[in-house]
């Protein structure tokens, strides 16, 4: 039995930071940002989520002297969009898309995001000329919209000075490193201490990445940070993740050769159950991936750990998010593959296969990811009617995980 794609898992990402100045001798925090500030997650950072654990996107911090903006204000200029074509129809602010802007060779580059005043967003796929862009997704916006250009095509700092892989955990109580969960929002935090300054140094930009060569996100500081000799830059970064669906979604599972009479459809309800993801260890700042389960987009296996899919004859309704119903397993498989990933799509398909010897039943009422118990069940789909698989059939099911970022 073949499957259609089940678009069932969604995650939204946004990053926050605080910067501080520390006396490394006394441990005194001489200054720190009052409020959490936003950052810009780059395209290459979102792409990297497809192949690596969420908490491994920010293992390194980088600092620099560059001052180029993360966004360009279109001012009073206005654009319209017809399908995949954007047109600069009012040019009273930004005069065109292709003129240089500060140290950027052009105001708009492939991979940048256009955010409209109505909060619609489009990614630039082609800069056709000074007044026309090709973008995705397609919209029809006939009323002129003011806009901002978010420079998500960046790949590094403008003028890098220093790197830090030194993690500060403090008392190990989660203040500086760790993972916290409130409802369906899970926030991962690490704190980086930079080398002690040997001369007065001014920082304008900071970033985090998975190694010293690759940036996940970039921050332009609100005001320059000046460190005197003997002081140390401390940078706290939070990656906030919001997971859905957390309330039951009613839909058809869409599996080829189902339903089998007497069943007449594959309608049912799906929801996340237990939030199982990679986390940050509060005691040492290390990545904890043994609990990644189904929900990190990259995960199908890691060492001796495997993504598992289960099927059950249990028809009990979905539990409230954060809990799960024990579903007696009629078959479990770790036979998963991950589809090829295309940069810029922020979508991963994972396909699990029950071989002929697994899940042989005429009363299949639920399927899911993780395990079928009430502590590791990450996602479940409960059918309204029983489904059937015989001992001569295999059953493949594809689960699609999509993710996005909040620009501002």
FENLINWO-V924716 format. One record per residue. N is the residue number from 1. PHI is phi in degrees with one decimal (999 if undefined). D_CENTER is the distance of its C-alpha to the mean C-alpha in whole Angstrom. Layout:
# FENLINWO-V924716
n & phi & d_center
N & PHI & D_CENTER
N & PHI & D_CENTER
This chain:
# FENLINWO-V924716
n & phi & d_center
1 & 999 & 31
2 & -96.6 & 29
3 & -118.5 & 25
4 & -94.9 & 24
5 & -74.5 & 20
6 & -97.4 & 19
7 & -83.7 & 16
8 & -119.5 & 15
9 & -125.4 & 11
10 & -139.6 & 9
11 & -136.6 & 6
12 & -115.5 & 6
13 & -114.2 & 5
14 & -152.5 & 8
15 & -116.3 & 10
16 & -136.6 & 14
17 & -150.3 & 17
18 & -132.6 & 21
19 & -116.8 & 23
20 & -145.8 & 26
21 & -119.9 & 30
22 & -122.8 & 31
23 & -88.0 & 35
24 & -68.5 & 34
25 & -77.6 & 38
26 & -95.4 & 38
27 & 80.9 & 34
28 & -69.2 & 34
29 & -86.3 & 32
30 & -77.9 & 34
31 & -161.2 & 31
32 & -151.4 & 27
33 & -51.4 & 25
34 & -68.0 & 26
35 & -116.7 & 23
36 & -65.6 & 19
37 & -110.3 & 18
38 & -84.7 & 15
39 & -134.3 & 14
40 & -114.8 & 13
41 & -78.3 & 9
42 & -86.0 & 11
43 & -57.2 & 11
44 & -65.8 & 11
45 & -69.1 & 9
46 & -62.9 & 6
47 & -62.6 & 9
48 & -67.0 & 9
49 & -61.8 & 6
50 & -68.1 & 9
51 & -124.7 & 12
52 & -143.2 & 11
53 & -54.9 & 10
54 & -53.8 & 7
55 & -74.8 & 10
56 & -96.2 & 12
57 & -78.5 & 10
58 & -133.9 & 12
59 & -97.4 & 16
60 & -135.3 & 18
61 & -117.9 & 19
62 & -129.1 & 21
63 & -128.8 & 23
64 & -158.5 & 25
65 & -106.2 & 28
66 & -65.7 & 26
67 & -126.9 & 26
68 & -65.8 & 25
69 & -74.7 & 23
70 & -84.9 & 19
71 & -145.1 & 20
72 & -121.6 & 24
73 & -80.7 & 25
74 & -72.3 & 27
75 & 63.2 & 30
76 & -89.1 & 32
77 & -65.1 & 32
78 & -132.6 & 30
79 & -127.1 & 29
80 & -123.0 & 29
81 & -136.5 & 27
82 & -124.0 & 29
83 & 64.3 & 26
84 & -96.8 & 25
85 & -109.0 & 27
86 & -105.2 & 27
87 & -126.9 & 30
88 & -85.7 & 31
89 & -96.3 & 34
90 & -123.2 & 35
91 & -122.7 & 35
92 & -82.6 & 36
93 & -110.2 & 33
94 & -69.2 & 31
95 & -76.7 & 34
96 & -163.3 & 32
97 & -87.6 & 29
98 & -104.6 & 30
99 & -68.9 & 32
100 & -64.2 & 31
101 & -142.3 & 29
102 & 61.5 & 30
103 & -89.7 & 29
104 & -78.9 & 26
105 & -66.7 & 29
106 & -151.9 & 28
107 & -63.2 & 26
108 & -123.1 & 24
109 & -129.8 & 23
110 & -55.4 & 21
111 & 98.6 & 17
112 & -73.9 & 17
113 & -107.6 & 16
114 & -101.6 & 19
115 & -113.6 & 19
116 & -82.0 & 22
117 & -60.5 & 24
118 & -85.5 & 23
119 & 76.6 & 19
120 & -67.2 & 19
121 & -132.0 & 17
122 & -137.3 & 18
123 & -94.8 & 17
124 & -79.1 & 20
125 & -103.3 & 21
126 & -149.2 & 24
127 & -95.1 & 26
128 & -70.1 & 30
129 & -163.7 & 32
130 & -66.2 & 32
131 & -125.7 & 32
132 & -134.3 & 30
133 & -129.9 & 26
134 & -106.7 & 25
135 & -138.5 & 21
136 & -138.6 & 19
137 & -80.4 & 19
138 & -83.2 & 22
139 & -134.7 & 24
140 & -123.0 & 27
141 & -126.2 & 28
142 & -91.5 & 31
143 & -85.9 & 32
144 & -55.0 & 31
145 & -122.4 & 28
146 & -70.2 & 27
147 & -159.4 & 24
148 & -121.9 & 22
149 & -108.2 & 21
150 & -97.8 & 17
151 & -85.8 & 18
152 & -74.8 & 14
153 & -78.3 & 16
154 & -57.7 & 17
155 & -125.3 & 17
156 & -166.2 & 19
157 & -70.6 & 21
158 & -73.7 & 24
159 & -145.5 & 26
160 & -68.7 & 25
161 & -118.1 & 28
162 & -145.1 & 26
163 & -120.7 & 24
164 & -138.5 & 23
165 & -116.0 & 22
166 & -86.9 & 24
167 & -92.2 & 22
168 & -101.7 & 24
169 & -109.9 & 24
170 & 60.3 & 27
171 & -81.0 & 29
172 & 72.6 & 26
173 & -99.2 & 25
174 & 96.1 & 22
175 & -64.1 & 23
176 & -110.3 & 21
177 & -143.5 & 19
178 & 141.2 & 18
179 & -128.0 & 15
180 & -122.2 & 16
181 & -132.0 & 16
182 & -128.2 & 17
183 & 61.9 & 17
184 & -98.7 & 14
185 & -109.1 & 12
186 & -115.4 & 11
187 & -118.4 & 12
188 & -108.7 & 12
189 & -133.2 & 15
190 & -137.1 & 17
191 & -120.3 & 20
192 & -115.9 & 21
193 & -103.5 & 25
194 & -86.4 & 26
195 & -57.2 & 30
196 & -65.5 & 33
197 & -71.8 & 34
198 & -101.2 & 37
199 & -158.0 & 38
200 & -61.4 & 37
201 & -134.6 & 33
202 & -112.9 & 31
203 & -112.4 & 28
204 & -116.0 & 26
205 & -137.6 & 22
206 & -141.0 & 20
207 & -145.1 & 17
208 & -130.9 & 15
209 & -158.4 & 14
210 & -89.6 & 14
211 & -157.4 & 18
212 & -71.4 & 20
213 & -100.4 & 20
214 & -126.8 & 16
215 & -102.4 & 14
216 & -87.3 & 11
217 & -146.0 & 12
218 & -128.2 & 15
219 & -120.6 & 17
220 & -101.8 & 21
221 & -63.4 & 23
222 & -60.7 & 25
223 & -144.4 & 28
224 & -56.9 & 29
225 & -109.8 & 29
226 & -104.3 & 32
227 & -112.7 & 33
228 & -83.1 & 37
229 & -53.5 & 38
230 & 90.4 & 37
231 & -99.0 & 34
232 & -141.4 & 31
233 & -81.9 & 27
234 & -117.7 & 25
235 & -130.7 & 21
236 & -108.6 & 19
237 & -121.9 & 15
238 & -119.9 & 13
239 & -112.0 & 9
240 & -96.6 & 9
241 & -123.2 & 7
242 & -117.8 & 9
243 & -112.4 & 10
244 & -144.0 & 12
245 & -86.7 & 15
246 & -114.5 & 17
247 & -120.5 & 20
248 & -56.7 & 22
249 & -109.2 & 21
250 & -93.3 & 25
251 & -162.7 & 24
252 & -99.2 & 26
253 & -70.7 & 25
254 & 66.1 & 26
255 & -117.0 & 28
256 & -58.7 & 31
257 & 73.3 & 34
258 & -106.6 & 33
259 & -81.0 & 35
260 & -108.2 & 38
261 & -52.7 & 41
262 & -89.4 & 42
263 & -68.5 & 38
264 & -118.9 & 37
265 & -156.9 & 34
266 & -118.6 & 30
267 & -67.6 & 29
268 & -179.2 & 27
269 & -123.5 & 24
270 & -127.6 & 21
271 & -168.9 & 19
272 & -66.3 & 16
273 & -117.3 & 19
274 & -104.2 & 18
275 & -81.4 & 15
276 & -114.5 & 15
277 & -139.4 & 12
278 & -66.0 & 12
279 & -139.5 & 14
280 & -106.0 & 16
281 & -73.8 & 19
282 & -70.1 & 21
283 & -78.1 & 24
284 & -139.0 & 23
285 & 78.0 & 20
286 & -75.6 & 19
287 & -79.0 & 16
288 & -112.6 & 17
289 & -111.1 & 16
290 & -66.9 & 19
291 & -105.1 & 17
292 & -62.5 & 14
293 & 52.6 & 16
294 & -87.9 & 14
295 & -95.7 & 11
296 & -68.0 & 9
297 & -54.5 & 8
298 & -75.5 & 11
299 & -77.5 & 13
300 & -126.5 & 17
301 & -162.7 & 19
302 & -157.9 & 19
303 & 61.8 & 23
304 & -92.7 & 25
305 & -99.6 & 22
306 & -137.9 & 21
307 & -66.8 & 19
308 & -123.1 & 22
309 & -122.6 & 22
310 & -129.0 & 25
311 & -131.6 & 28
312 & -147.6 & 30
313 & -89.2 & 33
314 & -75.0 & 32
315 & -106.9 & 32
316 & -55.8 & 31
317 & -60.0 & 29
318 & -57.8 & 25
319 & -79.4 & 25
320 & -62.9 & 24
321 & -53.8 & 20
322 & 98.4 & 20
323 & -143.1 & 23
324 & -155.3 & 24
325 & -89.5 & 28
326 & -66.8 & 29
327 & -116.9 & 30
328 & -58.1 & 32
329 & -78.6 & 31
330 & -103.6 & 33
331 & 175.5 & 31
332 & -137.4 & 28
333 & -140.7 & 26
334 & -109.8 & 24
335 & -83.5 & 25
336 & -117.3 & 21
337 & -129.9 & 20
338 & -112.7 & 17
339 & -67.4 & 18
340 & -60.2 & 18
341 & -100.5 & 14
342 & -108.7 & 15
343 & -53.4 & 13
344 & 89.6 & 12
345 & -88.7 & 12
346 & 51.8 & 8
347 & -145.1 & 10
348 & -125.8 & 11
349 & -106.3 & 15
350 & -119.9 & 16
351 & -115.1 & 20
352 & -107.7 & 22
353 & -126.9 & 26
354 & -87.2 & 29
355 & -71.1 & 32
356 & -60.9 & 35
357 & -84.8 & 36
358 & -108.3 & 33
359 & 55.1 & 33
360 & -86.1 & 36
361 & -167.6 & 37
362 & -103.9 & 38
363 & -132.2 & 36
364 & -70.8 & 33
365 & -119.2 & 31
366 & -156.4 & 28
367 & -137.3 & 25
368 & -176.2 & 22
369 & -117.9 & 19
370 & 96.5 & 20
371 & -131.4 & 23
372 & -88.4 & 26
373 & -80.1 & 27
374 & -104.7 & 26
375 & -121.1 & 24
376 & -123.9 & 21
377 & -83.6 & 21
378 & -83.3 & 17
379 & -146.9 & 18
380 & -143.2 & 21
381 & -124.1 & 23
382 & -112.8 & 27
383 & -77.3 & 29
384 & -70.0 & 32
385 & -123.1 & 34
386 & -68.2 & 35
387 & -114.0 & 34
388 & -130.8 & 36
389 & -136.2 & 35
390 & -99.5 & 38
391 & -77.0 & 39
392 & -105.4 & 39
393 & -114.4 & 36
394 & -101.7 & 32
395 & -134.1 & 29
396 & -113.6 & 26
397 & -132.4 & 23
398 & -106.4 & 20
399 & -110.6 & 16
400 & -102.5 & 14
401 & -114.0 & 10
402 & -117.7 & 8
403 & -143.5 & 5
404 & -152.3 & 6
405 & -124.4 & 7
406 & -97.5 & 10
407 & -71.5 & 12
408 & -152.6 & 15
